[in-house]
Amino acid sequence: MDNSLLVSLSHQLAAYRAMDVIANNIANASTPGFKREAAKFEEFITMMRPAEGQTGPQSVSFVKDAGVMRDTGQGNIEQTGAPYDVAIAGPGFFAVQTPVGTRYTRDGHFSLDANGNLVTSQGYQVQGDGGAIAITPNDGDISIAPDGTISSVVHGVGNQLAKLKVVDFANTAALVKQGANLYSTGQTPTTPANINLRQGALEASNVQPVIEISHMIEVMRAYEATASLSKSQEDMMRQAIEKLGQMPS
């Protein structure tokens, strides 16, 4: 295959990958705590055999998928009024227990399950400093302080029930997505210097749909240009083959 076709193919694959990332951002524009991502690419240079009319090995530049970059910027804090919704204003992640181990999230859309455990939308138990957090109907109105302390007042007496476990990591970009807005990591969690939680609110996604759509249009145009180049190369090869076939033997 001609080197130009191989280069065009690498560009088309890169555009496909970028489109996939953009589509995922748009799909999660309303997901609490979601962080937008952008496809990252690198130039890959290799030596290939010469095409017709060339002599000696040729340096050819391809597009290489280098993963994604995550935008960890703060999303807007939106009031919901739900007593168990909690937003993180600033750094940090909630710790939740899943069947495959501890995972981390900024999605604070919590509720109580049938056993009174504070859980995520997927039913995973939210962790406090002492493990799972249980709240009973006898605990009355629940208050969550900015530092994560969960308390209630029963018959005029204040009771501290638990404290939400909020952790941070030295390199948040290294967190690995595990689906359901959860992350995993081999890093040792630390406690943020300043924990600022907001009860009755959620952190919105930091995706800006208008910007994502503009990026999608740019990628589509780049893909169309590359596809057009590939088609031109194929047409030239077909015409050359047809002319060779018409030459007298």
C-alpha positions in Angstrom: 0.0 0.0 0.0 1.2 3.5 -0.8 2.6 5.4 2.2 0.1 8.3 1.7 -2.8 5.9 2.1 -1.3 4.5 5.4 -0.8 8.1 6.7 -4.4 8.9 5.7 -5.7 5.9 7.5 -3.9 6.9 10.7 -5.5 10.3 10.5 -9.0 8.8 10.0 -8.5 6.5 13.0 -7.4 9.5 15.1 -10.5 11.4 14.0 -12.7 8.5 14.9 -11.1 8.3 18.4 -11.5 12.0 18.9 -15.2 11.8 17.9 -15.7 9.0 20.4 -14.3 11.1 23.2 -16.4 14.1 22.3 -19.6 12.1 22.0 -18.9 10.7 25.5 -18.5 14.2 26.9 -21.8 15.3 25.3 -23.6 12.2 26.6 -22.4 13.1 30.2 -23.1 16.8 30.1 -25.8 16.3 32.7 -23.9 13.7 34.8 -23.0 15.2 38.3 -19.3 15.5 38.9 -18.3 14.3 35.4 -15.0 15.7 34.1 -14.6 16.3 30.4 -11.9 14.6 28.4 -9.9 15.3 25.3 -8.2 12.8 23.0 -4.4 13.2 23.0 -2.3 12.2 20.0 1.4 12.0 19.3 3.5 12.0 16.1 5.0 8.6 15.3 7.8 8.7 12.8 9.1 5.5 11.2 11.2 4.5 8.2 9.4 2.8 5.4 10.4 1.4 2.0 10.4 3.9 -0.8 7.4 4.4 -3.0 7.7 4.5 -6.8 10.1 7.2 -7.8 11.8 7.4 -4.4 15.1 6.0 -3.4 16.2 4.8 0.0 14.2 4.4 3.2 11.6 7.2 3.7 10.7 8.9 6.9 6.9 8.8 7.3 4.9 10.5 10.0 1.8 8.9 11.5 -0.7 9.9 14.1 -0.5 7.8 17.3 -3.2 7.6 19.9 -1.7 8.7 23.3 -4.8 8.3 25.5 -7.0 11.1 26.9 -6.4 14.2 29.0 -8.9 14.9 31.8 -10.1 18.4 32.6 -10.3 18.4 36.4 -11.7 21.9 36.6 -14.5 22.6 39.1 -18.1 22.3 37.8 -20.9 24.6 38.8 -22.5 24.0 42.2 -26.3 23.5 41.6 -28.8 23.5 44.4 -31.1 20.5 44.6 -32.6 20.7 48.1 -32.3 16.9 48.5 -30.9 16.3 52.0 -28.5 13.6 50.9 -27.1 15.3 47.9 -23.6 16.6 48.6 -21.3 18.7 46.4 -17.5 19.0 46.7 -16.4 22.6 46.3 -12.7 22.3 45.7 -10.4 19.3 45.6 -11.4 15.8 46.8 -13.3 12.7 46.1 -15.9 10.6 47.9 -14.9 7.1 48.7 -17.4 4.3 47.9 -17.2 0.6 48.5 -17.9 -1.6 45.4 -17.8 -5.4 44.9 -14.3 -5.0 43.4 -12.9 -2.7 46.1 -12.8 1.0 47.0 -13.6 3.4 44.2 -13.7 7.2 44.1 -16.2 9.7 42.7 -17.2 13.4 42.8 -20.8 12.5 42.1 -22.5 13.2 45.4 -26.1 12.2 44.4 -26.6 9.9 47.4 -29.7 8.3 49.0 -30.6 5.7 51.6 -31.1 2.1 50.7 -33.6 -0.3 52.4 -31.1 -0.9 55.3 -30.6 2.8 55.9 -27.1 2.8 54.4 -26.0 5.9 52.5 -25.4 4.8 48.9 -24.6 6.1 45.4 -27.0 6.0 42.5 -25.6 2.5 41.7 -26.3 1.2 45.2 -22.6 1.3 46.4 -22.1 2.2 50.0 -20.6 5.6 50.7 -17.7 5.4 53.1 -17.2 7.5 56.2 -14.1 7.7 58.4 -15.4 4.5 60.2 -16.7 2.6 57.2 -20.3 2.5 55.9 -22.7 5.2 57.0 -26.0 4.1 58.4 -28.9 6.5 59.1 -32.2 5.4 60.8 -35.6 7.0 60.8 -35.1 7.8 64.5 -32.2 10.1 63.6 -34.5 12.9 62.5 -33.4 15.7 60.3 -29.9 15.2 58.9 -27.3 17.9 58.7 -24.0 17.6 56.8 -21.4 20.2 57.7 -18.8 21.6 55.3 -16.1 19.3 56.8 -18.3 16.2 56.1 -19.6 15.7 59.7 -23.1 14.1 59.6 -25.2 15.0 62.6 -28.8 15.2 63.7 -30.9 16.7 66.5 -33.3 14.5 68.4 -35.4 16.0 71.2 -33.1 19.0 71.3 -29.9 16.9 71.6 -27.3 17.0 68.9 -25.8 13.7 67.8 -22.8 13.1 65.5 -23.6 10.1 63.3 -20.6 9.9 61.0 -18.2 11.8 58.9 -18.0 11.5 55.1 -14.6 10.3 53.9 -13.2 12.8 51.5 -9.8 12.0 50.0 -7.4 13.5 47.4 -4.4 12.2 45.4 -1.1 13.6 44.4 -1.9 13.0 40.7 -5.6 13.1 39.9 -4.8 12.8 36.2 -3.6 9.3 36.9 -7.0 8.1 38.2 -8.4 5.3 36.0 -12.0 5.5 34.9 -14.0 2.4 35.9 -17.5 3.4 34.6 -20.5 4.7 36.5 -18.5 7.9 37.2 -16.1 6.0 39.4 -12.3 6.0 39.5 -9.6 3.6 40.8 -6.0 4.2 41.6 -3.0 2.6 43.2 -2.0 5.9 44.8 -2.2 6.4 48.6 -5.2 8.7 49.4 -4.6 11.8 51.5 -6.9 14.1 53.3 -7.4 17.5 51.6 -6.1 20.5 53.6 -9.5 22.2 53.2 -12.7 20.2 52.8 -15.7 22.2 51.6 -18.9 20.3 51.2 -22.3 21.7 50.3 -25.4 19.8 51.5 -28.5 19.8 49.2 -26.4 20.5 46.1 -24.5 18.7 43.3 -21.4 19.6 41.3 -22.5 19.8 37.7 -20.4 18.3 34.8 -17.7 20.7 33.6 -18.7 19.9 30.0 -19.8 22.8 27.9 -22.0 21.3 25.1 -21.6 24.3 22.7 -17.8 24.0 22.8 -18.0 20.2 22.4 -20.2 20.5 19.3 -17.8 23.0 17.8 -15.0 20.5 18.4 -17.1 17.8 16.8 -17.6 19.9 13.6 -13.8 20.5 13.5 -13.1 16.8 13.7 -15.7 15.9 11.1 -14.2 18.4 8.7 -10.7 17.0 9.3 -12.0 13.5 8.7 -13.7 14.5 5.5 -10.6 16.2 4.2 -8.5 13.1 4.9 -11.1 10.8 3.4 -11.1 13.0 0.3 -7.3 12.7 0.0 -7.5 8.9 0.3 -10.2 8.7 -2.4 -8.0 10.9 -4.7 -5.1 8.5 -4.2 -7.3 5.5 -4.8 -8.7 7.1 -8.0 -5.1 7.8 -9.3 -4.1 4.2 -8.6 -7.2 2.8 -10.4 -6.7 5.0 -13.4 -3.0 3.9 -13.6 -4.1 0.3 -13.4 -6.7 0.8 -16.1 -4.1 2.5 -18.4 -1.7 -0.4 -17.9 -4.5 -2.8 -18.7 -5.1 -1.0 -22.0 -1.5 -1.2 -23.2 -0.9 -3.7 -25.9 0.8 -6.9 -24.8 
